[in-house]
Amino acid sequence: MSSINKIKEQNRKRAQKLRNHKKKYGVIDLRVPLHTIEQNKLSKICEFFAFPDKAYSSEEALQSLIHRVYSEIPRIEAALGSCEICGEPLPQGCAKLKEGGLFKGDSNCFHTTNRVRIFEPSKEASQ
């Protein structure tokens, strides 16, 4: 076996070992295509939330955002309350009773109004 093939084989084994280690501990790799605007915003997030230390990596920033948003879910659910039509807790509402929602299409149905109250985009967010 030539030295180049030997190095390739060692690299292949090393990569397989790393994949097995990640799988064992439930770590998955997630590839996310980002537009340049989104990448710039992510870079700003990396810098902003890491001060006074060095900037987060993109992976660290996304992990932090996941934990931060997840921790806000109970507060958002409490603010949403229950559906005025079916009485079910939001954001699921009547969608958990029937796929797509029993009242979807009704002008007062939470699912018809695109769940706007969960995320109210600011004017700056759309830029």
HELIX and SHEET records of a PDB file:
HELIX    1   1 SER A    3  LYS A   24  1                                  22    
HELIX    2   2 THR A   36  PHE A   48  1                                  13    
HELIX    3   3 SER A   58  LEU A   80  1                                  23    
HELIX    4   4 GLY A   93  LYS A   96  5                                   4    
END                                                                             
